[in-house]
Amino acid sequence: MTNSRTSSVGLVSAGRDPRQVEVEGPLFVDLDGTLVASDLLWESAMLFVAKHPFESWRILIWLTQGKARLKRQLAARCLPNPATLPYRREVLEFIRAEAARGRELVLATAGDRRIGEAVSKHFGFFRAVLASDGKRNLSGVRKLNAILAHTGGGGFGYVGDAEVDLEVWARASDSYIVSESSRLLRAAERVCRPCRVFPDGQNKFISQVRALRPNQWIKNLLLLVPLFAAHKMDDLTLLQSALLATGLFSVCASAIYILNDLLDMEGDRMHPKKCNRPFASGAVSIPRGILLSGGLLAAAFATSITWLPSNFSALLGLYVVLTAAYSLFFKRRLLQDVFVLAGLYTLRLMAGGTATGVDLSPWLLAFALFFFLSLAYLKRYSELLQIADRNQRQISGRNYVAEDNALVGSVGPASGYLAVMVLCLYINSSAVVGYYSNPAVLWLLCPVFLYWITRMWFLAGRRTLLDDPVVFAATDGVSLLSGVASVFIVSAAI
């Protein structure tokens, strides 16, 4: 009954004729969670951590001095870009319509004044800004008092999204709620009659699953390679350990992907595809992401310590540290980023060997280093082509500029061909005799790898490969056929 009554009121409000309605008092619009599908305090904090990772401890110091002080310090150092924030489309259309019919709009936010003024300047239709000032946190009763002081006790409208807004709604002449929470709607209807309810339009569960990036888990199948290379895939005990290790790496990878997305929200919002990621789009809240990431890491390490060798847990810890360091530091460093990425792929092979007790061949490690270095360069090459198409000079959040395109396009394929050279040397060495009864068949792997590597670089150059090359290969028919052919060749050589 509650939702039905609220919806009917909303339809009447949305369909009114401006010529027949007298312009009400000012309309005050909240920012965090209302106009923007995110919390700009958390946004500022993550932006500060991304830009000053070694000064993150300052956030706790500022917090002890009060929430308003924390907001002021963060806003003074890291101001979110108002042009790229995830604004709620329906709310934005509504307040623009109100402005068009002559109603005074006021941005009333608990965020710092610097952020409020930046958003107000970006749109141009707000006539005033009420915000926290470094001493007073403008929320709840404080916001209501500021609104009443601005209106002189006259009527006003208010658009909000949380329980802290209930006292403001209770005094407003027209109230607008941005939430689908039945609990909040019931509480609001006890103090006011909502004119309109704006849904957030996001499926929270699906958005959280997307934040885990399950499509990236395919990379962790590399942990099975040592067992396959040692011809022990039929050992069910070892296979069980390898599969568990693969799952734990996937869980940790998801946790770090969440961290990476939280730290790179501003850069993602400037990308045509990454702007739709759950955190960049505001579909999943930042606090939820932090809790989810921490929970995944805790579960992964608890399982690893219980069921797998301690050396594997150490490598899993090293993987987490390196991926976190990549998100915080290395991804902004020229060349260092691609070498770290290649190292992380190789680390997966080492972890797979440790989990199953299989010794890794130096040949396999050398091949992996050159092969995955080529893929890391390929990812950067694709990004460089995309920024060139958008007339941009630098990849957002990376230390690569458009002029690097030719050089990256040269060293990348060369690294892939060096991997094939390592494979040739291995096939021609005495080490191959102990593992394969018909090693000459392995020579067929060389044209398969040469063709696949060259084709991937051609596809990137033609703007067909626009994503992570490993993820692309998982859905590319030719790549899958090449993988099947490689497995068949190795099996025939055994």
N, C-alpha and C positions, 0 to 999 in steps of 0.2 A: 504493500500500500504506500509506503514511504517513497519508493522510487517512482511509482506511478504518478503520485501527486506532484513530486518534484519535476518530473519530465513534462507533465502537462503545463505547469507554470512556465517552465523553460521555453516551451513552444510558443506560448503567448508572448513572452518577453522578446523572443527572437523574431517574431513576426509582426511586431508593432510598427505602425506607420509614424515616422518621425514628425510628420506634419501635424499629427493629431495629439502628440504628447509634449507637454511642457518640459523644457530642459530642467533636470533635477540639479541638485547640488553637485559638487565635484565628485568625480569617481577616483577613488584611491586604489592603486594597483600594487599588490605585493610582487616581489621579484623572485626570490628563491622558491622553486617548486610551483610557482603560479605562472608568471610570464615566462620564466625559464624552467625547463624540465631538469633542473639540477640545483645543487646548493653551492653558491659561489664562495662560501667560506671554505668548504672542502676543495673546491676547484682551485682556489688560491693556495691552499696548503699543498696540494699535489704539484702545482706549478712551481712552488718554492722548492720542494724536495727535488724536482726534476732539474731545476737550474742550479741549486745549491745543495747537493746531496750531503756534503760534509758539514753543513750548518743546520741540518734538520732538527738538531737538539734545541735550537732556539725556539721552536714552536711550543715546546713544553714550558719554557721559561715565560714566554708571552702569555700563555694560557693561565698561568698562576696569577698574572696581573689583571685578569678579567677578560671576558669574551670580547668586549668592545676594543680593548687594547690589542688583543690578538688580531682582530679584523683590520685594525688600522696599520699594524706593523706589516702584515702580509700584503695589504693593498698598496702600501708604499713601495714594496719591493717587486711584487708580481701581480700586475693588473691583468685579469683575463681579457681577451680580445672581444669586445662587445659585438663585433661584426660576425663572429663565428659561433656564438653561444647557441645552444639548442632551444630556441624559442618555441613555445606551444602555438601552433598555427591557428587553432580555433580561438584561443584567447587573444592572440594578436589581431585577428580579423575583427573580433568583437570590439576591442578598445579603439581600433582605427575607425570603426563605424560610429562609435560614440563621439570620437573627436570630430568626425566629419559633420555631425549634426550639431556641433557647437558646444559640447560638454567639456568642462575643464577636467583635464587628466593630471593626476599627481602620482608620482612614483613613491610609494611608501614601503621602504625596505628595512629589514634589520641588518642588512649588509652595510659595509662601510660607505660613507658618502662619496668617496672617490669612484667606487664601482657604480653607485647609483647615478652619479653625474655622467659617467662615461656612457652608460646605457641610455640615459635621457638624451644626451647629445647625439648618439647614434640614430635615434628615431626622430627626434625633433618635435614630437607632439605633446610631450609632458611639459606642463607650465611650471612645475615645481618639483623638488625632490626632498622627501623626508627620509633621513637615514641615520645610522649610528655614527658617532663623531669621535670615537676613540676613548670616550669616557662613559657615555650612556649607550647601552645596547637597546636599540629601538624595536622592541617586540612586546606583544601582549598589551598590558595596561599602558606602558610607556608610549607605544605606538598610538593607542586610542587617545591619550592625552594630547599627543602632537597633532593628531587629526582634528580634534575638537578645537585646539588653539588656532589651527589654520582656518577652520570654517567659522570660528566665532560661535560655536555651539549650534550651527545650522545643520540642515540635512546633508547627507552624503551617501555615496555608494561605495562598496568595498568588494574587491576581488581577492580572495585568499585561498589557502589550501590545507591548513593544519589546525589542530585543536587550539593552538596558541592564539588563533584568530577569532575564537568564539566571542570574546568580550567586545571585539570590534564589530562583528556581525550583529551582536545584540543591540548596538546603538545605531547601526546603519539603516537608512531608509530603504535601500535596495542592496541585497546581498547576492554574491556570486561565488560559487564553490568550485574549485578545480580539484576534484577527487572522485574516485569511485568507491571509496571506503564506506561501507554501510554504517559502520560505527560512527564515523565523522558526520555523515549525513543525518543520522538520528540525533546526535548531539546538537547539530546546527539547527535542526527543525524545532528543538526545544527552546531556542532563544530567538529564532527569526524565521521568516518564510523565504527560502531561497528563490530568487528570480530565475536562476539558471544554474545548471550543473554541467561542468565541462569534464568529459572523460579524459583520462590520460592517453587512451588509445594504444596502450602497449600490453602485450601478454608477458607478465613478469617471469613466468616459468620458462617460456621459450627464450626470452631475452637472456636469462641467466645461463641457459644451456649454450646459447650462442657465444656468451662471454668465455666459456671454457675452450672454445675453438676446437671442437672434436675433429674437424677436418685436418688438423695439424698432427694428430696422433699417429698418422701413417709414418711419420719420420722415425718414430720409435721402434718400428719393425726392424731397424738396424740392429737392435739388440739380439735378434734371432740369427743374424748373419754368421757370427762365430760358430754357432752350433751347426749351421748348414755347411760352412766351409770345412768343419772337422768331420763331416759325414756322420753326425750323431743325432739327427732329427728323430730317429726311431727310438731313442732312449727317453721313455715317458717321464722319468724323474727329472732329467735335465731339461726336457721340454717344458715341464711344469714350472721349473725355476725361471727359465727364460721368459715364459709368458707372464709370470708374476712380475719379473723385473721390467718387462715392457709396459705393463699396466702402471707400475709405480712411477716410471719415467713420464708416462702420459699424464698422470695426476699432477706431478710436480710441474710439468710443462704448462698445464692449464693454470696452475697457481701463478706462475711467472708471467704467462700471457696476460693475466688479469692485471698484475703489477705494471707490466709494460704499457697496457692500454690506459691505465690510470695516469701514468706519468706522461703519456704522449697524446692526451686528449686534444690539446690545442692544435698540434700538428695534424692529427687525424681529421679534424674538422675542415682543414683546408684541402683535403684529398677527396676526389669525386666519389670514391667507393668507401674509403675508411671512415668517412663522416657518418656512415650508418652503423658503425660498431656500437654495441650496447652502452658503453660509458660515454663515448663521444656524443651520442644522440640523446643521452639522458634516460634511456630505457631502464637502466639499472643504476641505483644510487651508489655513490662512492663508498659510504660506510658498509653497504652490503658487499661490495666488491672486496674490501679489505678483510672483512670477516670470512668471506668465502675462500679467499686466497690463503689466509692463515689456517683455516680448518683443513683445507686440502693438503697443505704441507705437513701439518701435524699427523694426519691420518697416514700419509705416505711413509713418513719416517718411523712411525710406530710399527707399521706392518713390515717395513724393511728390517728393522732391528730384530723383530721377532722371528722372521722366517728366512732371511737370506744372510749370506756371509757378511761379516763386519766390513770387509774391504769394499763390498758393493755399496754399503751404506755410506762409506767415505766418498766413493765416486759419485753417488747420488747427491751428497752434500756439496761436492765440488761443482757438480752440474748446476745446482741451485745458485751457488755463489757466483759462478761465471755468468749465468744468464741474468741474474740480478745486476751484476756489474755491467753487463752489456746494456741493459735498459737504462741504468743510471749514468754510465760514463762512455763505454766503448763505442756505442752506436753513433756518437757524435764525433768520433775520431777517424780521420782519413786513413784508410787501409787497415787500421787496427780492427775495425768492425768486421771486415770480411775474414780476417785471419781468426778472430774469435769464433765466428760462425762456423768456419771450417773445423776448428778445434772442437766445437761442441758436437758436431756430427761424429768426429773420430772418437770422442769421449763415449758416445753411445756404444760404439763397437767394443771399447775397452770394458765398459760396464757389463755388456752381454757376456763377454768372456769370463769376467770375474764371477758373475752370478752362476755360471755353469761349470766353472773350473776348467775352461778351455783356454789353452795358451794361444795368444794371437801371433800370427806370423808378421814379421817386420814388413814383408811384402804387402800384406793387406793394409797395414797402417799407412805405408807410403802411398799406396794407390788411393786410399780414402782421403788423405790429406790433399792431394792434387785434384781429385775428382770433386770434392765438396768445396774446395776453394773456387773452382770454376763455377759451381752453382751459386756461390755467394756473390761472385762478380756478376753473374747473369741477372740476379735480382736487382743489383744496383744499376746495371745497364738498362734494364726495363724501366726503372724509375727515372733515369736520366732522359730517356726518350719521351716519357710522359710529361715531364716538366717542360721539355722543349716544345712539345705540342701545345702546352698551355702558356707559352711565352714567359715562363719563369726561368730564373737563372740557377736557383739552388734547391735541392731536395729539402723539404721541411724537416728540421731536426737532424739532418745529416750533413757531413762536411764534404759534399760533392757538388760541383757546379757543372753547368751544361758543357763547358769546354772539356771536361774529363771524359766525355762520351767516347771519343775515338780511342783513347788509351785503354779505358776499361774494356772496350770492344775488341782490343788486341790481346791483352794479357789474360782475359777470361778464357777464350777458346784455347789459347796456348797452354794454360794450366790443365784443361781437360785432355788435351793431346798428350801432355806429360804423364797423366794418369794411365793412358793407354800404353805409353812407352814402358812404364813400370810393369804393366801387365805382360807385355811382350818379354821383358827381361825375366820375369818370374816363370813364364811358360818355357823359356829356354834354359832355365837353371836346373840344377840337380835336385832342388828342393821339391819340385813338382812330382818327381818319380814316386816318392813315398806315399802320395795321396791319390794318385790317379793311375789306373792301369792303361789308359789310352790317352795320354796327355796331348797328343797331336790335335785332338778334336778341339781343345781349348783355343786354338788359333782362330776358330770361328767367332770367338767373343770379340776379337779386335775390330772387325768391320761393323759388328753390331753397335759397339760403344762409339766408334768413330762416327757412324751415321747418326746415332741418337744425339750425341753432343753437338754435332754440326747443325742438325735440324733444329734443336732447341734455340741455338743462337740466331738462326735464320728467322724463326718464329718471333723471337723477341724483336729483331730488327724490323719485322713487318707489323709490329704492334698487335700480334695475335696472342703472345704470352704477356699478360699484364699483371700476373699475380706471382706468388711464391712458386718457383719452378717445380718443387717437389709436389706441392698441392696440385699444380697444373698437370703434372705427369700422371697423377693418380686418376685423372678423369680423361686423359688423352689416349685415344685408341692405339695410336702408333707406339706410344711409350709403353702401354700395357703389353702390347704384342712383343716389343723388344725385351721386356722383362721376362715374359714367358719363354721366349727363344733362348735367353741367357740361362734360365734354369734348366731348360731341356739340354742345352749344350754341355753344361756342367755335369748333369746326370749321365749323359752319354759317355763322358770322359772317365767317370768313376770305374 
